Amino acid sequence: MQEGESHIAVIGCRKCSRCDNTCPYGALYRVEGFTRVDYSKCTLCMACIKVCPNKALIHID
């Protein structure tokens, strides 16, 4: 990811695991229970944002 590029950010993940296996590109993974994004795989399809009940996944433009 380059500075200034549009991306998905994880802010305040509550470890609910609803986003697990949601990404069709395998861009989500967990570190110590918290969701992280592999930006080399993320296509900004927004599937993860749609399923997050805590609005912890956000699109930054």
N, C-alpha and C positions, 0 to 999 in steps of 0.2 A: 504494500500500500504506500502510495506517495503522499506527501503532505498536501493537504487541500483536496484530496480525492474523496468522493462520496463513499461512505462505509456504514456498517452496522456497528454500534457501540453497545456494550453491556454495562448498564449503570444500575447498581442495586439488586443484583441477582439474589433471589431468596431461596435458591436451590429446590424449587418445586418440581423440576425435571419435566415439565410439560413440553419443552422444546426439544428434548432428547429425541433423536431420530426424525425430527421434522424436516430438517434441511435435506432436499433431494440431492445436494452436491457434497454432503458430508463435511460441511464447513464448521459445524459446531462440535466442540469437545469440552470435556470437564477437567478442571484442575482443582483439587481439594473440594469437590462438590459444586464449584461455581462454573457457569457456562462461559466459554471463551470462543472467539471466532478465528478460524484460519482464513485470513484474508486472501491467500493464494487460491482458495477454493470458492469463496463467496462470490455469487453473481448478482447480489442484491435482489433476489426474487421475493424477499420480504415474508416468506413462509414462517420464519421464526417469530417475527414481530406479531403476526396475526394470532399466534397461539399463546403468547405470553400474557398471563392474567395480571401480572404485576407491572406491566409496561417497562420492564427492565431492559428490553432490547429496543433500541431506537435507531432510526436512520439519520445520519448526519450528512448533510449536503455541503 
